[in-house]
Amino acid sequence: MPVRALLIQADGDLFTAGNDIGEFAAQSTGNGPEEQHVERFLRRLATATVPIVAAVQGKAVGVGTTMLLHCDYVLLSDDAQLITPFVNLALVPEAASSLLLPLRIGHVRAFDMFALGDPVCADDAVAWGIANKKTSASELRAEAAKIAAKIAARPAGSLTAMKRLMRDAAMIVAQIDNESAIFADRLASAEAREAFSAFAEKRKPDFTKTAHV
């Protein structure tokens, strides 16, 4: 039987913890893995034609937030926090979020999320249009399964055609590629090295003495 809807959810008390900073540090010196699985994952999300439902509890750090821009129905638990710490790590956003988030919530809110990296609570995420609704943590999975089942009962061909009309997949993938190239450059920057060192040493980074372009 073909997949008619995809439900993405996580176990435990958080949705995503964010990327391994040690892996970022290794990549910055050319010692990281050659194949980036997250890039394949994001391209699959960007080009998916099957409806995607996401159920998010606790913290959604980095890609855990940006991937929601590729989901069609997003449910948040009342304790959810969306966090985009890219600039704090001297990097840039990914998953085409530099394009999609300003389109979704406006430039000033998107700039706030990216530049400051402060958590966005569930109420604000719903009010801004990042998520569809909020529910209790105890009801999150059941509610998400109910929504996914309702979507799966709709005519699949119509849903696929509608989703293709709503999303310019080629433009989104092109933005992902553009972000990835700049992300790689940023990984090798002095600012990034300072951010990773500060994280490992549990101190506040000092970007005032690092060169930038």
C-alpha positions in Angstrom: 0.0 0.0 0.0 1.4 3.5 -0.9 2.2 6.0 1.8 -0.6 8.5 2.0 0.7 10.6 4.9 3.9 10.8 6.8 4.0 11.5 10.6 7.2 12.7 12.1 7.5 12.5 15.9 10.1 11.9 18.6 10.4 9.9 21.8 11.5 11.5 25.2 11.1 15.0 26.4 12.4 16.8 23.4 12.1 16.8 19.6 15.7 17.5 18.6 18.8 18.5 20.5 20.5 20.1 17.6 23.7 19.1 15.7 26.7 17.7 17.5 29.0 20.7 18.0 32.0 18.4 18.0 31.1 17.3 14.5 30.8 20.9 13.4 34.3 21.5 14.9 35.7 18.5 13.0 34.1 19.7 9.7 35.6 23.1 10.2 39.1 21.6 10.0 38.2 19.3 7.1 37.9 16.2 9.3 34.1 15.7 9.3 32.1 13.1 7.4 32.0 13.5 3.7 28.4 12.6 3.4 25.9 14.8 5.3 22.8 12.8 6.0 20.9 15.9 7.1 21.3 17.4 3.7 19.8 14.3 2.0 17.0 14.4 4.6 16.2 18.1 3.9 16.2 17.6 0.2 13.7 14.8 0.5 11.5 16.9 2.7 11.7 19.8 0.3 10.6 17.7 -2.7 8.1 15.4 -0.9 4.7 15.3 -2.4 3.1 13.2 0.4 1.5 15.3 3.2 3.7 15.5 6.2 2.5 16.0 9.8 4.9 16.8 12.6 4.3 16.4 16.4 6.8 18.4 18.4 7.4 18.3 22.2 10.0 20.1 24.2 12.9 21.7 22.5 13.2 21.7 18.7 16.8 23.0 18.2 18.2 23.9 14.7 16.9 21.5 12.1 14.1 20.5 14.4 12.7 23.9 13.9 13.6 24.6 10.2 12.2 21.2 9.1 8.8 22.3 10.3 8.7 24.7 7.4 8.5 21.7 5.1 5.7 20.0 7.0 2.1 20.6 6.1 0.5 20.2 9.5 2.4 21.0 12.7 1.3 20.2 16.2 3.1 21.5 19.2 2.9 20.4 22.8 2.3 23.2 25.3 6.0 23.0 26.4 7.5 23.2 22.9 10.3 25.6 22.3 11.5 26.4 18.7 15.2 27.4 18.7 17.4 28.5 15.8 20.9 29.1 17.1 22.8 29.3 13.8 24.1 32.8 14.2 25.1 32.1 17.8 27.4 29.5 16.3 28.7 31.9 13.6 26.8 29.9 11.0 23.8 30.5 8.7 20.3 29.0 8.6 19.7 25.9 6.6 16.8 23.9 5.1 15.9 26.9 2.9 14.7 28.6 6.2 16.4 31.8 5.2 13.8 32.0 2.4 10.8 30.2 3.9 10.8 31.6 7.5 10.6 35.3 6.4 7.9 34.4 3.9 6.0 32.7 6.7 6.3 35.1 9.6 7.8 38.3 8.2 11.3 39.6 8.1 11.4 41.2 11.6 10.3 38.1 13.4 12.5 35.8 11.3 15.5 38.1 11.9 14.8 38.0 15.6 14.7 34.2 15.6 17.9 33.8 13.6 20.0 36.7 15.0 19.1 36.3 18.7 18.3 32.6 18.8 15.9 33.0 21.7 13.3 30.2 22.1 9.9 30.7 20.6 7.1 29.3 22.7 4.2 27.2 21.4 1.7 30.0 21.7 3.8 32.4 19.6 4.6 29.7 17.0 0.9 29.1 16.5 0.1 32.8 16.4 2.8 33.5 13.9 1.8 30.6 11.6 4.7 28.2 12.1 2.4 25.6 13.6 -1.3 24.8 13.3 -2.2 24.2 16.9 -1.0 23.5 20.4 -2.1 20.6 22.6 -1.0 19.0 25.9 2.1 16.8 25.9 0.0 13.8 27.0 -2.4 14.2 24.0 0.2 15.2 21.4 0.8 11.7 19.8 -2.9 10.8 19.8 -3.9 14.2 18.2 -1.1 13.9 15.6 -2.2 10.4 14.7 -5.8 11.6 14.4 -4.8 14.4 12.0 -2.6 12.2 9.9 -5.4 9.6 9.6 -7.8 12.4 8.5 -5.4 13.6 5.8 -4.7 10.0 4.7 -8.4 9.5 4.1 -8.5 12.3 1.5 -7.9 11.6 -2.2 -4.2 11.2 -2.5 -3.9 12.4 -6.1 -5.7 15.7 -5.2 -3.5 16.2 -2.2 -0.3 15.6 -4.2 -1.4 18.0 -6.9 -2.4 20.6 -4.3 0.9 20.4 -2.5 2.9 20.7 -5.8 0.9 23.9 -6.6 1.6 25.3 -3.1 5.4 24.8 -3.1 8.0 25.7 -5.6 10.3 22.7 -4.9 13.0 23.8 -7.4 13.3 27.2 -5.8 13.4 25.6 -2.3 16.1 23.1 -3.3 18.1 25.9 -5.0 18.0 27.9 -1.7 19.1 24.8 0.2 22.1 24.5 -2.1 23.0 28.2 -1.7 22.7 28.0 2.1 24.9 24.8 2.1 27.7 26.5 0.2 27.7 29.5 2.6 27.3 27.2 5.6 30.5 25.3 4.5 32.4 28.6 4.2 31.1 29.7 7.6 32.3 26.4 9.2 35.8 27.3 8.2 35.7 30.8 9.5 37.5 32.2 12.6 34.2 33.2 14.1 33.0 29.6 13.9 36.2 28.2 15.4 35.7 30.7 18.3 32.1 29.6 18.8 33.0 25.9 18.9 35.9 26.5 21.2 33.8 28.5 23.6 31.1 25.8 23.6 33.7 23.1 24.4 35.3 25.3 27.1 31.9 26.3 28.5 32.5 30.0 28.2 31.0 32.9 26.4 32.4 33.4 22.9 34.3 36.6 22.0 33.7 37.5 18.4 35.2 41.0 18.7 38.7 39.8 17.9 37.8 37.5 15.0 38.1 38.5 11.3 34.9 38.5 9.3 33.8 39.0 5.7 
